[in-house]
């Protein structure tokens, strides 16, 4: 196994790890989603007698914002995991490069992983590893 193949193997493993961590972090807003559901479905149970319940719009706002954060976070985590799989299989060079650029936004693990992935993917021998195999001709 040469140096480039070993780097791709390590990058694939690190993508799996960072994708898993990103997926877990994307689920943090479930707390806010739960609060929003309580505010929308059972507002009287959260406040004592004589206190007015907040408007239902507040609960809906919690649900929409938390849901958006969860969906976007899990989508990005899925893309990072897919990029790890594609790096391991040496497929979809462009997708892996785009995900590496997106990873640079997420400090500190994503930035480190994204920069190293970009550096490795820009090497000419690595680009050749991603090239499709030539078709086999039968004589």
Beta strands, then each sheet from edge to edge (+ up, - down):
end
